[in-house]
Amino acid sequence: MGYVSAVPPPRTDADAEPEPEARERRGGRRSVAVALLLGALGATVVLLASGRTWARGTAAIGSDALLLTADGRAVTGLPAALAIVGLAALVAVFAVRGRSRLLVSGLLALSGLGAALSALFGADGRRALDAQAARTTADSAAHVAGLTQTTWPYVTAAGAVLILAAGLLALRFGRSWPSMGGRYERDGSPRTRTVAAVDPDRPEDLWKALDRGEDPTTDPGADRAH
């Protein structure tokens, strides 16, 4: 005859809650870390890549050709600006709840989408270089020649896609994410103070009650009754 234990087996998380809810909870915890990583990394890439040279060209000054360059912020300032908005939205996601969290998550996703599109459509750089050629040559009709593009606009767009992915994760799993300061929130109801029982026959209990500022001669049950 085998050994039979009267002690029930320990309960696991799978036993405590239905499998779909447990799976969604685990997915929500993982998505928090992934969204934070994608959002922070994407914004960093966009801000750094926007400061790099996006386009090069030459402007004719007499018989000479002057090399001109334009960085991403000179070509279009939208990707960098939207990356900052995305970072703010990523932080704000954890400061709000409910419908507000949904709206902020949508703003995060739109920031990434807008930064990606503006980087791709503004990758040409011709307008910025023409303006620089006009300033350099003091000729308003001057145009840049030999225009070439670098890969930095596409790196910027790739970073913006990471911000977009963070926003989509927030839209999908954001309702199960924690909220900043949630552990300190109070519902406004009076807090019930638990008074430890004091044994008058034990001097150490009397001293502990006095240290807590309590009157050991008062019956706690009588105070609660009043």
C-alpha positions as CSV (number, residue, x, y, z in Angstrom):
1,M,0.0,0.0,0.0
2,G,1.4,3.3,-1.1
3,Y,2.0,6.3,1.2
4,V,-0.9,8.8,1.2
5,S,-0.3,12.3,2.5
6,A,-3.1,14.3,4.2
7,V,-1.4,17.5,3.3
8,P,-2.8,19.1,0.1
9,P,-0.4,19.9,-2.6
10,P,0.7,23.6,-2.8
11,R,-1.4,25.8,-5.0
12,T,0.2,27.3,-8.0
13,D,-0.6,30.4,-10.0
14,A,-2.2,28.3,-12.6
15,D,-4.6,26.8,-10.0
16,A,-5.4,30.2,-8.5
17,E,-6.7,31.8,-11.7
18,P,-8.0,30.7,-15.1
19,E,-5.3,29.9,-17.7
20,P,-6.4,32.7,-20.2
21,E,-6.2,35.3,-17.5
22,A,-2.8,34.0,-16.2
23,R,-1.5,34.0,-19.8
24,E,-2.6,37.6,-20.3
25,R,-1.1,38.7,-17.0
26,R,2.2,37.1,-17.9
27,G,2.1,38.7,-21.4
28,G,1.3,42.1,-19.8
29,R,4.4,41.9,-17.5
30,R,6.6,41.0,-20.4
31,S,5.2,43.7,-22.6
32,V,6.0,46.4,-20.1
33,A,9.7,45.7,-20.3
34,V,9.6,45.3,-24.1
35,A,7.7,48.5,-24.6
36,L,10.0,50.5,-22.3
37,L,13.0,49.1,-24.2
38,L,11.6,49.8,-27.6
39,G,10.4,53.3,-26.8
40,A,13.6,54.4,-25.1
41,L,15.8,52.9,-27.7
42,G,13.7,54.2,-30.6
43,A,13.7,57.7,-29.3
44,T,17.5,57.6,-28.7
45,V,18.1,56.4,-32.3
46,V,15.8,59.1,-33.7
47,L,17.5,61.9,-31.7
48,L,21.0,60.8,-32.6
49,A,20.3,60.0,-36.2
50,S,18.6,63.4,-36.7
51,G,21.8,65.1,-35.9
52,R,23.8,63.3,-38.6
53,T,24.3,64.4,-42.2
54,W,21.3,63.4,-44.3
55,A,22.3,65.0,-47.6
56,R,25.4,66.4,-49.5
57,G,25.8,68.6,-52.5
58,T,27.9,71.3,-54.1
59,A,27.3,74.9,-54.8
60,A,29.1,76.8,-57.6
61,I,31.0,79.9,-56.5
62,G,32.7,81.3,-59.6
63,S,34.8,78.5,-61.0
64,D,34.9,76.6,-57.7
65,A,32.5,74.2,-56.2
66,L,31.7,74.4,-52.5
67,L,30.7,71.2,-50.6
68,L,27.5,71.6,-48.6
69,T,25.9,69.3,-46.1
70,A,22.6,69.3,-44.3
71,D,21.8,67.3,-41.1
72,G,18.4,65.9,-40.3
73,R,17.3,68.8,-38.1
74,A,18.0,71.2,-41.0
75,V,16.1,68.9,-43.4
76,T,13.1,68.4,-41.2
77,G,12.7,68.9,-37.5
78,L,9.6,66.7,-37.1
79,P,11.3,63.3,-36.3
80,A,13.3,64.7,-33.4
81,A,10.3,66.7,-32.1
82,L,8.0,63.7,-32.3
83,A,10.6,61.5,-30.6
84,I,10.5,63.8,-27.6
85,V,6.7,63.7,-27.7
86,G,6.9,59.9,-27.8
87,L,9.3,59.8,-24.8
88,A,6.9,62.0,-22.8
89,A,3.9,59.8,-23.8
90,L,5.9,56.6,-22.8
91,V,6.3,58.0,-19.3
92,A,2.8,59.3,-19.1
93,V,1.3,55.9,-19.9
94,F,2.3,54.8,-16.4
95,A,0.9,57.9,-14.8
96,V,-2.7,57.5,-16.0
97,R,-5.3,54.8,-16.1
98,G,-8.4,53.8,-18.0
99,R,-9.4,55.8,-21.1
100,S,-6.6,58.3,-20.5
101,R,-4.1,55.5,-20.8
102,L,-5.6,54.4,-24.1
103,L,-5.4,58.0,-25.4
104,V,-1.8,58.4,-24.3
105,S,-0.9,55.0,-25.9
106,G,-2.4,56.2,-29.1
107,L,-0.3,59.4,-28.9
108,L,2.8,57.2,-28.4
109,A,2.0,55.2,-31.5
110,L,1.1,58.2,-33.6
111,S,4.4,59.9,-32.6
112,G,6.4,56.9,-33.9
113,L,4.3,56.8,-37.1
114,G,4.7,60.5,-37.8
115,A,8.4,60.5,-37.1
116,A,8.9,57.5,-39.5
117,L,6.9,59.1,-42.3
118,S,8.5,62.5,-41.9
119,A,12.0,61.0,-42.0
120,L,11.2,59.0,-45.2
121,F,9.5,61.9,-47.0
122,G,12.0,64.4,-45.9
123,A,15.1,62.4,-46.8
124,D,15.7,64.3,-50.0
125,G,17.3,67.3,-48.4
126,R,17.3,69.4,-51.6
127,R,15.3,72.2,-50.2
128,A,17.6,72.6,-47.2
129,L,20.7,72.5,-49.4
130,D,19.2,75.0,-51.9
131,A,18.6,77.4,-49.0
132,Q,22.1,76.9,-47.8
133,A,23.5,77.4,-51.3
134,A,21.6,80.7,-51.6
135,R,23.0,81.9,-48.3
136,T,26.5,80.8,-49.1
137,T,26.7,82.4,-52.6
138,A,24.4,85.4,-51.8
139,D,22.4,84.4,-54.8
140,S,18.7,83.7,-54.2
141,A,18.6,81.7,-57.4
142,A,21.4,79.3,-56.5
143,H,20.7,75.6,-56.5
144,V,22.7,72.7,-55.2
145,A,24.3,70.3,-57.6
146,G,25.5,66.7,-57.2
147,L,22.9,65.9,-54.5
148,T,23.6,62.7,-52.6
149,Q,21.8,61.1,-49.7
150,T,23.1,59.2,-46.7
151,T,21.5,56.3,-44.9
152,W,20.8,58.3,-41.8
153,P,17.2,59.3,-42.7
154,Y,16.4,55.5,-42.9
155,V,18.1,54.9,-39.6
156,T,15.9,57.6,-38.2
157,A,12.8,56.0,-39.7
158,A,13.8,52.6,-38.2
159,G,14.1,54.2,-34.7
160,A,10.7,55.8,-35.2
161,V,9.3,52.3,-36.0
162,L,10.5,51.1,-32.6
163,I,8.5,54.0,-31.0
164,L,5.5,52.9,-33.0
165,A,5.9,49.3,-31.8
166,A,6.0,50.5,-28.2
167,G,2.8,52.4,-28.8
168,L,1.1,49.4,-30.3
169,L,2.2,47.3,-27.3
170,A,0.7,49.9,-25.0
171,L,-2.6,49.8,-26.9
172,R,-2.7,46.0,-26.7
173,F,-1.5,45.4,-23.1
174,G,-1.6,48.8,-21.4
175,R,-4.7,48.1,-19.4
176,S,-2.8,45.4,-17.4
177,W,0.3,47.6,-16.8
178,P,1.0,49.0,-13.3
179,S,0.4,52.7,-12.6
180,M,2.9,55.0,-10.9
181,G,1.8,55.8,-7.3
182,G,-0.9,53.2,-7.3
183,R,0.4,51.7,-4.1
184,Y,0.0,55.1,-2.4
185,E,-3.5,55.8,-3.5
186,R,-6.3,56.0,-0.9
187,D,-10.0,55.8,-1.4
188,G,-10.7,58.5,1.2
189,S,-12.3,56.1,3.7
190,P,-11.0,56.3,7.3
191,R,-8.2,53.8,8.1
192,T,-8.9,51.4,10.9
193,R,-6.1,51.3,13.5
194,T,-5.4,47.9,14.8
195,V,-4.6,47.9,18.5
196,A,-2.4,45.1,19.7
197,A,-3.8,43.1,22.7
198,V,-2.0,43.9,26.0
199,D,-1.6,41.2,28.6
200,P,-1.6,43.1,32.0
201,D,0.3,40.1,33.5
202,R,3.2,40.6,31.1
203,P,5.3,43.7,31.9
204,E,6.9,43.7,28.4
205,D,3.5,44.1,26.8
206,L,2.8,47.1,29.1
207,W,6.1,48.8,28.1
208,K,5.5,48.2,24.4
209,A,2.0,49.8,24.7
210,L,3.5,52.8,26.4
211,D,6.2,53.1,23.7
212,R,3.4,53.1,21.1
213,G,1.6,55.9,23.0
214,E,-1.2,53.7,24.1
215,D,-2.9,53.5,27.5
216,P,-2.4,49.8,28.6
217,T,-5.1,50.2,31.2
218,T,-7.8,50.9,28.5
219,D,-9.7,48.0,27.0
220,P,-9.3,48.1,23.2
221,G,-12.6,46.4,22.7
222,A,-14.3,49.1,24.7
223,D,-12.7,51.8,22.5
224,R,-13.9,50.1,19.3
225,A,-17.4,49.8,20.8
226,H,-17.6,53.5,21.3
